């Protein structure tokens, strides 16, 4: 995604993201090759992979209510859908033939309380 479009998309998104490992199926460049082109002043992240795996720090852009854990769970469920499909697609699948993707159904179990307005490491 072009830098200008990515900046606007991130600004409008209710979920803040910091990518650690990005599943990039549009190219066959290995992460070490792609990151070798970065200037020394840039961070070492994100790394890129053609594997079906992503690691992303996520949090709600705005403070959420303290007294309603269901809101935090709902925001996490919403955020999980942002990364689930691109991660699950096989790297040999031709994404240029796909016009739109949406998940039909997936389940989530919450074993303890959490705050979705604090950074959370999400690994798929």
Secondary structure, DSSP 4 states (H G I P E B T S, - for coil): --HHHHHHHHHH-SEEEEEEEEE--S----HHHHHTTS-TTS-S--EEESSS--EEEEEESS---SS-HHHHHHHHHHHHHHHHHHHHS-TTS-GGG-S------------S---TTS-EEEE-
